[in-house]
Amino acid sequence: MTDQEPQPEPDQSPSAGDHLPGQLLRGILMGCADSVPGISGGTIALVLGIYQRLVLAISHFDGQFLRLLARRAWRQAAAHIDLRFLGSLLLGVLIGLFLMMTLAHRLLEDETTRPFTLATFLGMMLSCTWLVARPLWPRNGRQWVTLGSVALLAGLLGWTITTLPTSNLSPTLVHLFFAGMVGICAMILPGISGAMILYILGVYLYMTGIPAEILAGRQVGLHVMEVAVFAAGCLTGLIVFSRLLRYLLAHFHSITMTFLCGAMIGSMRALWPFQHSSPATGSEAGSEAIEYQLFFPSQIDLQSLGILLAVGLGMLAVLLSRLLAGAQKKTRPENPPG
């Protein structure tokens, strides 16, 4: 099924949301989400209403942009890539990543806080999925078959990805570059967690430990080089992949969004908060590798109630942010320009 008309590109005028503090806050939320396995910064961008504008801006790093730079038409080049929007958003993403990476690393490693952390993230993902799926509800039998098949396929794919075994490699620079390329593609997709992909590739725990290593003054030069190589891989993947994504959203919007929504549902397995931990199969004595087996609680005790409460709070946080964003959007036209 193909959408009959291409989707209109988002408005890039100042009235479309160029307020710097607002974009900075959105970037911080995206950075926090991208640093956590199971949550996608693209999902946050979608819920906050800036996703298509983000994809469009990134896809404009093209030949026209290079020609404008060659002519030293700095202002036109900046407008072409929506630099004000991208710059403030990127700054927020970097802040969010720095603030959340070490915290997420510690919360997920601690057996006491891990289930409540996962439960909160699961609640957030449930609300995000509902918000994304609501406009995609099929209207006839043909759409039920087509969109339902796409959602099922994507859900199975998302579920399968979360079941893949992880590794504990000490990544080389080449490994980091290609991990960055793959990870950033997932990060800008709603429903596919870039952090989870990095975890599967064996670089997540290593990369989230770098901020603490740098602050402690250990191997600063090496870690700075590793971050630079990883960032170069991210930039490469972002520029290349965003053009394909822009095309899919313009010409196959319903199918693309349904696929992403299905992937969100399937990937929720990674956020199931009821887990038993055990040493990883085949790990050597003294190794820190851990495997987690999912289970369903046989009875509702105090801890289970706390986990369910954390799920509810995560759902509420996303829904309230969406309501606030909608209220702000409704009141904006009432304020005359100038």
N, C-alpha and C positions, 0 to 999 in steps of 0.2 A: 504493500500500500504506500503510495506516494502522496504527500500533501499537494493539492492542486496549485496552490500559490506559494512562492517562496515567502518565508517569514520576514517581516520588515526588520531592518537593522535598528538597533537601539539608538535613541537620541543621544548625541554627544555634546549637546549644548550645556551651558552652565546650569540651566534649570533641571537637568537630568540628574543632579546629585553631585556637584563638584565641591561641596562644602568640605574643606580639608579635614577638620576633626572627625566628621562622620565617616569619610573614606578611611581615615587612619584607624578608627575603631573597627570598621568592617575588616580591614587588613589584619588587625590583631586577632580578631575572632577566627579568620581563615588560617592564620599562622598557628594558633593554638590547636585548631582541628587537624591541620596537616601533620602536626607532630605526634599524633596519637594513632596507633594502629586501629583500624576499624572505622575511622571517621574521615571524610573527605572534605578538604577545603572548598572544593567545587560545590559540594552540597550546601555549605554555608553561603557561598556566593549566590547560589540559586535561590535559597530561602530569603536572602536579603535583597533580591531583585537586581543584582549587578552581573549575573553570570554571562548573559549574551553580550553585554557591553565589554566585559573582560575578554571574552574570546575574540570579539571583533578587533579590539585594540591590539591584542597580541598578534593577530594575523596580519596586521598592517606593517609589520617589520618585513617589508617586501622590496621589490625593485624600485618602486616609486619612492619609498623612504630613502633608499641609497642614492637615488638621483637628486633628491632634495638636499641631502647631506653634501653631495659632490658640488652642488651649486651654492653651498653655504646658506641655504634658505632655512635658517635655524627655526624660525617661528613656524613656517609651514610644516617643517618636518615634525616639530613637537605636536602640532595640531593633528597631523596625520596619524600619529600613534596614540593620540589622547594622553599625552605625557603627564599632564596635571593629575589625571585620574590614576594612571598606572604608577606614577611616582609615589603619591600618597598611600596608595594601596600596598605597594611593595614595601615601603617603610614600615607600615603596620604589620605586614606578614613577617618581616624580619624580627620585629619586636616580639610578636606573638610566639615565633619559633624559639627565640632565645629564652623567653620567660617560661615556656611550657615544656621544653624538651627535657631538662633535668628533672623538673617536677614530675612529669609523666613517667620518666624512667624509674624514679624512686617509688612512686605510688603503685606502679605495676609490678615492681620487684618485691615489694613488701606484701607478705601473705595476709596481713591484717587489712590493709587498705585496698588491695587488688580487687576483691569482689564488689566493693562499693563504687570504686572507680569505674569498673566495667559496667555496672548497673546504670550509673549516671550517663555514660556514653551510649548505652543501649536505649535509654529513654529518649535521648536527643535524636538518635537515628530513627526511632519509631515515628517521632513527630515529623522529622524531615521527610521520611518516606511518604507519610500521609499527605503532606503539603505538596510534594512533587506529583503524586499519583492523582490527586483530586481533579485537576483539569483534564486528565487523560482518559476519563471514564468512557468506555465504548458506547456508541449510540445506536449500533445496529449489529446484526449477527455477523456480518463480514468483519467488522472491526473487533468483535469479541474473539473470533478465531485468529485473526492476524496479530493483534496486540497481545492476546493471551499467550500465543505461541512464542512471541518474542520475549515476553516477560518470563515465561517458564525457562526458556533457554538461557537467558541472562542470569536468572536465579540459580540455576544449576551451575553455571560458570562461576558465579560469585561464591557459592558454597564449596565448589571444588578447590578454588584458590585458597580458601581458609583451611583446607585439610592438608595442603602440601607440607611436607617436612621442611623445617627451617634448618639453617646451618649456622655455624659460629666461626666463619672465616675471618682471617685478618686481611682485609681487602687491599688489593694492589691499587695503584692509581688508575690503571685501565679499567679495573672492576668498578671503581668508584664512578668513573666517567659514564660508563654504560648503565650503571645502577641509577645515576642521576637522570639520564635520558628516559629510562623506563618509569622511574618513580614520579617524575614531574608530569608525565602524561596522565598517570592515574590521579595525581593531586588535583588537576583541573577538571576532572570528570566527577559529576555528582554521583555518589554512590560507590565509587571505587577508591579505596584508601591507599594513597601513595605510601604512607608509613607502613601499612601492612605488606605492600609489595617489597619495600626495602627490608622488612623483617624476614620475608621469605628468601630474599636474595642474600641474607646474611650480613647486612651492613647497618641495620637499624640500631642495635644496641651499641655498636661501635661509634656511629655518628652521634647518637644522643649523649654519649660519654665525653665527646670532645670539648664542649663548653667548660665542664668541670676541670678537665685536664689543662686547658689553656689558662683558666683562672688560677690553677695551682702552679703554673709555670713549668709544666712538664711537656717536653717535646713540642714547644710552641711553633717552631719553624715548620716541622713536619705536619702538624695539624692544620696550620694555615694553608699549606700547599694542598693538603687533602681536601679542605673545604673549597678552595679555589677550583680544583679539578672537578669536584662534585657539582659546583655551581655552573661550571662550563658545560657539563653534561646536561644539567637542567635547562640551561638557556638553549642549547641545541635542540633538545627534544621539544621544548615549548614552542619554538619558532616553526619547526617542521610540522608538529602534530596539530597545532591550532588551526592551520589552514584547512586540513581535512575535517576537523570538528566543525568549523564555521560552515563548510559546504553541507555537511550532514544536517546541521540544525536548520539551515535555510531551505533545503529541499526534502528532507525526510524528518521533519521535526517530531511528529508524533511517535514514529517508530524509534527514533534515537532516544527520546526521553523515556519511552516505555522500556527500552533495553537498560537504560541507566537505572530506572526505578527497580526493575527486576534484580539488577546487580546489587542494589542497596539491600533488598530483602535477603538475598542469598548470603551476603557478607555479614549479616547480623550474627551468624554463628560465632564469629570471632569475638563477639562482645557478650556472649552468654556468661553471666556472673557466677553460676554455680559450677565450680571446677575443683577437681582433685589434682594436686601436684605430685610428681614423682620424678626420679632421675631419668634422663633421656635414655632410650634404648641404645645400647652399645657405647655409652659414654664411659670414660675411664674413671677410676677411683679418684675422688677429689675434684672431679669436673663440676662446673656450675650449670651445665646444660640441664634444663628441666622440661618435662613434658606435662601438658595439662589435659586431663580427661574430663569431659563434660558429664554432668549428671543432673537429674531432676530431684529436688528435695522430697524425701518421703513424708516429712511433716513440717508444718510452719512453726518455726521457733522465733526467738527474738531477733537473731541475726537475719533470718529469711525475711522477716517483716521490714527490717532496716534496709535490706537490699531492694525489696519491692518499693519502699518509700523513695530510695535513690532513683529508681526507674521513673517514678512519677515526677520527681523534681526535675529530672533531665527533660522529660516531655514538656513540662510546664515552662521551663526556661526557653525552649525553642518557640513554643506557641505564643508566649508573651512577647518575645522579640519580634515575631511576625506581626502580631497585633499592633505593636508600637510602630513598626515600619509602615504598616498600612495606614494607621492614623496620621502619620507624618506626611505620607503621600497625598492623602485626601485634603489636608489643610494647606499644602503648599500652593495650589492654584489660587487660593483665596487671597494670597499676598501679592499685590500687584508689583510688577518689576519696577526697580528704581526707587 
